[in-house]
Amino acid sequence: MNEQQAPGGAADIERDALPGGDQDVFNNLPSDLKCCLEQAERVILLANNPAITQEDVQALNIGPNDVVVSFNLCIHSGLLHRESVNVFVHGFNAPDCYFFGLPYKYDVQQLFTDPQAQCFTVLVGCALPLCPMPGVAAYWDRIPLPALWHYPVDRPGGKRYVGPSTGFNVLVLLDGLRGHAGYGYRMLTLGFSNESGKLRGGHAWEYERRWLLAADVESVPLKPRSWWRKLFHQR
């Protein structure tokens, strides 16, 4: 993406300041996925939150005009619909050189092999060169969008953050694409909250929360759980 095309005011970013500044944010996406996003009514981001239930997903009435985004281990893959477009996003573990959630588990493999399903893969935080693959978008760290470019580096006390969470990378990317390409989809998040009781360490969660609160993104509340479900979850 050139400086004139960069969404969200990225033209003001000093592109040589960090690796990855020359990434073509829009054209990194497979053309078929861009067509799906252009036609989508909603993009629904489904967190790896164990508090999400089948009832929470069913209440969204997911259909063929929706794009559903899952992350890393995709723990709710059994609740996904082949009628919708499914995007699977995986963050790179640089120390051990692998992507979280790959290879795919059985439920996800079934979707990819279903001739009636539309599935795509997005890899974020790449630190090594990758061969182009059909239906796969690969982004280096960091994606040149303002909220990601200016992500905090040092924690209080001097220890460094590992970088944006996988979900935050894609939240900012999909929001930026709306401004850049004129896509009209609504963005919804399910489970981007504290019901799971614990957050993965190393990310600037307060920074990510502040961005989400200020963004044009709808946070869908989870349905209240019965007492026995809460007890089971605590165990």
FENRAZI-V637155 format. One record per residue. N is the residue number from 1. RES is the residue in three letters. OMEGA is omega in radians with two decimals (* if undefined). Layout:
n:N res:RES omega:OMEGA
n:N res:RES omega:OMEGA
This chain:
n:1 res:MET omega:-3.14
n:2 res:ASN omega:-3.02
n:3 res:GLU omega:3.13
n:4 res:GLN omega:-3.07
n:5 res:GLN omega:-2.99
n:6 res:ALA omega:-3.11
n:7 res:PRO omega:2.98
n:8 res:GLY omega:3.10
n:9 res:GLY omega:-3.10
n:10 res:ALA omega:3.09
n:11 res:ALA omega:-3.11
n:12 res:ASP omega:-3.09
n:13 res:ILE omega:3.02
n:14 res:GLU omega:-2.91
n:15 res:ARG omega:3.14
n:16 res:ASP omega:-3.05
n:17 res:ALA omega:-3.11
n:18 res:LEU omega:3.05
n:19 res:PRO omega:3.09
n:20 res:GLY omega:-3.07
n:21 res:GLY omega:-3.12
n:22 res:ASP omega:-3.11
n:23 res:GLN omega:3.07
n:24 res:ASP omega:-2.95
n:25 res:VAL omega:-3.07
n:26 res:PHE omega:-3.04
n:27 res:ASN omega:2.97
n:28 res:ASN omega:-3.11
n:29 res:LEU omega:3.03
n:30 res:PRO omega:-3.10
n:31 res:SER omega:3.13
n:32 res:ASP omega:3.09
n:33 res:LEU omega:3.08
n:34 res:LYS omega:3.09
n:35 res:CYS omega:3.11
n:36 res:CYS omega:3.14
n:37 res:LEU omega:3.12
n:38 res:GLU omega:-3.09
n:39 res:GLN omega:-3.02
n:40 res:ALA omega:2.98
n:41 res:GLU omega:-3.14
n:42 res:ARG omega:2.91
n:43 res:VAL omega:-3.04
n:44 res:ILE omega:-3.14
n:45 res:LEU omega:-3.01
n:46 res:LEU omega:-3.07
n:47 res:ALA omega:2.99
n:48 res:ASN omega:-3.09
n:49 res:ASN omega:-3.10
n:50 res:PRO omega:3.10
n:51 res:ALA omega:3.10
n:52 res:ILE omega:3.13
n:53 res:THR omega:3.08
n:54 res:GLN omega:3.13
n:55 res:GLU omega:3.10
n:56 res:ASP omega:-3.12
n:57 res:VAL omega:3.14
n:58 res:GLN omega:-3.12
n:59 res:ALA omega:3.14
n:60 res:LEU omega:-3.13
n:61 res:ASN omega:-3.08
n:62 res:ILE omega:-3.10
n:63 res:GLY omega:-3.05
n:64 res:PRO omega:3.12
n:65 res:ASN omega:-3.12
n:66 res:ASP omega:2.97
n:67 res:VAL omega:-3.11
n:68 res:VAL omega:-3.07
n:69 res:VAL omega:3.08
n:70 res:SER omega:-2.97
n:71 res:PHE omega:2.94
n:72 res:ASN omega:-3.09
n:73 res:LEU omega:3.08
n:74 res:CYS omega:-3.01
n:75 res:ILE omega:3.12
n:76 res:HIS omega:-3.10
n:77 res:SER omega:3.12
n:78 res:GLY omega:-3.14
n:79 res:LEU omega:-3.09
n:80 res:LEU omega:-3.09
n:81 res:HIS omega:3.06
n:82 res:ARG omega:-3.13
n:83 res:GLU omega:3.13
n:84 res:SER omega:2.98
n:85 res:VAL omega:-3.14
n:86 res:ASN omega:3.12
n:87 res:VAL omega:-3.12
n:88 res:PHE omega:-3.04
n:89 res:VAL omega:-3.08
n:90 res:HIS omega:3.10
n:91 res:GLY omega:-3.07
n:92 res:PHE omega:3.01
n:93 res:ASN omega:-3.02
n:94 res:ALA omega:-3.10
n:95 res:PRO omega:-3.07
n:96 res:ASP omega:3.03
n:97 res:CYS omega:3.00
n:98 res:TYR omega:3.10
n:99 res:PHE omega:3.11
n:100 res:PHE omega:3.07
n:101 res:GLY omega:3.08
n:102 res:LEU omega:-0.01
n:103 res:PRO omega:-3.08
n:104 res:TYR omega:3.03
n:105 res:LYS omega:-2.94
n:106 res:TYR omega:-3.08
n:107 res:ASP omega:-3.12
n:108 res:VAL omega:3.09
n:109 res:GLN omega:3.13
n:110 res:GLN omega:3.11
n:111 res:LEU omega:-3.12
n:112 res:PHE omega:-3.12
n:113 res:THR omega:3.11
n:114 res:ASP omega:-3.09
n:115 res:PRO omega:-3.14
n:116 res:GLN omega:-3.10
n:117 res:ALA omega:3.05
n:118 res:GLN omega:-3.07
n:119 res:CYS omega:3.13
n:120 res:PHE omega:3.11
n:121 res:THR omega:3.04
n:122 res:VAL omega:3.11
n:123 res:LEU omega:-3.10
n:124 res:VAL omega:3.11
n:125 res:GLY omega:-3.11
n:126 res:CYS omega:3.11
n:127 res:ALA omega:3.13
n:128 res:LEU omega:3.11
n:129 res:PRO omega:3.13
n:130 res:LEU omega:3.03
n:131 res:CYS omega:3.09
n:132 res:PRO omega:3.13
n:133 res:MET omega:-3.14
n:134 res:PRO omega:3.08
n:135 res:GLY omega:-3.09
n:136 res:VAL omega:3.01
n:137 res:ALA omega:-3.13
n:138 res:ALA omega:3.14
n:139 res:TYR omega:3.04
n:140 res:TRP omega:2.98
n:141 res:ASP omega:0.04
n:142 res:ARG omega:3.07
n:143 res:ILE omega:-3.03
n:144 res:PRO omega:2.98
n:145 res:LEU omega:-2.94
n:146 res:PRO omega:-3.08
n:147 res:ALA omega:3.10
n:148 res:LEU omega:-3.14
n:149 res:TRP omega:-3.08
n:150 res:HIS omega:3.11
n:151 res:TYR omega:-3.11
n:152 res:PRO omega:-3.13
n:153 res:VAL omega:-3.05
n:154 res:ASP omega:3.05
n:155 res:ARG omega:2.98
n:156 res:PRO omega:-3.09
n:157 res:GLY omega:3.02
n:158 res:GLY omega:3.14
n:159 res:LYS omega:-3.05
n:160 res:ARG omega:2.97
n:161 res:TYR omega:3.09
n:162 res:VAL omega:-3.14
n:163 res:GLY omega:-3.09
n:164 res:PRO omega:3.02
n:165 res:SER omega:3.13
n:166 res:THR omega:-3.14
n:167 res:GLY omega:-3.12
n:168 res:PHE omega:3.06
n:169 res:ASN omega:-3.03
n:170 res:VAL omega:3.03
n:171 res:LEU omega:-3.11
n:172 res:VAL omega:3.13
n:173 res:LEU omega:-3.10
n:174 res:LEU omega:3.07
n:175 res:ASP omega:3.12
n:176 res:GLY omega:3.13
n:177 res:LEU omega:3.09
n:178 res:ARG omega:-3.14
n:179 res:GLY omega:-3.07
n:180 res:HIS omega:-3.01
n:181 res:ALA omega:-3.14
n:182 res:GLY omega:3.09
n:183 res:TYR omega:-3.06
n:184 res:GLY omega:-3.08
n:185 res:TYR omega:2.95
n:186 res:ARG omega:3.07
n:187 res:MET omega:3.14
n:188 res:LEU omega:3.02
n:189 res:THR omega:3.05
n:190 res:LEU omega:3.09
n:191 res:GLY omega:3.06
n:192 res:PHE omega:-2.98
n:193 res:SER omega:-3.00
n:194 res:ASN omega:-3.07
n:195 res:GLU omega:-3.11
n:196 res:SER omega:3.04
n:197 res:GLY omega:-3.10
n:198 res:LYS omega:3.11
n:199 res:LEU omega:3.11
n:200 res:ARG omega:-3.10
n:201 res:GLY omega:3.02
n:202 res:GLY omega:3.14
n:203 res:HIS omega:3.12
n:204 res:ALA omega:-3.01
n:205 res:TRP omega:-3.14
n:206 res:GLU omega:3.08
n:207 res:TYR omega:-3.13
n:208 res:GLU omega:3.13
n:209 res:ARG omega:3.14
n:210 res:ARG omega:3.11
n:211 res:TRP omega:-3.09
n:212 res:LEU omega:3.13
n:213 res:LEU omega:-3.10
n:214 res:ALA omega:-3.04
n:215 res:ALA omega:3.07
n:216 res:ASP omega:-3.11
n:217 res:VAL omega:-3.12
n:218 res:GLU omega:3.06
n:219 res:SER omega:-3.10
n:220 res:VAL omega:-3.14
n:221 res:PRO omega:3.05
n:222 res:LEU omega:3.12
n:223 res:LYS omega:3.11
n:224 res:PRO omega:-3.13
n:225 res:ARG omega:3.09
n:226 res:SER omega:-3.07
n:227 res:TRP omega:-3.10
n:228 res:TRP omega:3.11
n:229 res:ARG omega:3.10
n:230 res:LYS omega:3.14
n:231 res:LEU omega:3.13
n:232 res:PHE omega:-3.12
n:233 res:HIS omega:-3.12
n:234 res:GLN omega:-3.13
n:235 res:ARG omega:*
